[in-house]
């Protein structure tokens, strides 16, 4: 797996130019991780879903989506852990 570039803009630029679905999946995954760090959860969900569209076997994206789903359920119930 490649290292995360310095900025979201760098990742987006790489995504535009990249044709390899596996690499695109990892770029979307990295963008999702950065979105979580920035508190942009809806954007994170979109990027993790895109990652899975590019590579359905990318377990890290599947696990991240699962984790965000559990977090959303706890938020709706008024419990945060």
Secondary structure, DSSP 4 states (H G I P E B T S, - for coil): -PPPPSSHHHHHHHHHH---HHHHHHHHHHHHHHHHHTT-HHHHHHHHHHHHHH-TT-HHHHHHHHHHHHHHHHHHHT---
